[in-house]
């Protein structure tokens, strides 16, 4: 097993453990049952990818012989499906829970759902590798991409928690995550490392800005 494979397998669960340890240190008497619940459901959500991939393959939609076909596959069939699954995990299992109270909580539970999904998807990719994606490129890029997309979606989940008409913020978060994921997947499919690196830097910057806003929001409401 080479270093790329080890990184691909280990990065998401290790990041989840680091996040849990940080929260455990910060909230020594906290209840983390919802955190593990969302992570496990995120893991299991991959089960819906199997039939979806089978249908996509049988319909020939993964035959990327043109720019438009690649664009559709990246933004709709991959980014759209993956981010919708994560969205549903958060919306159904965390959003209405009494422990979900602010923007930071939205980001945390979004991160957890994303890391759960990515943990199993990385294993899935190893045994059923997409034809146009390089394993090593995916291995080193998935962590910053997944974290950035999760922060964006989680930020809007947190905003929606305080709004009367929350559907607008929820859909904004979902759409933004799909766009970022679509750009990431498009760069992977074309194996353009320069474009991928630039996209990751931009995504990380956006995520950092939103994290700072979430922290400031928490400080003002404290």
PyMOL commands that set and color helices and strands:
alter all, ss='L'
color gray80, all
select helices_A, chain A and resi 3-26+33-44+47-58+67-93+103-127+135-160+166-190+193-221
alter helices_A, ss='H'
color red, helices_A
deselect
rebuild
show_as cartoon
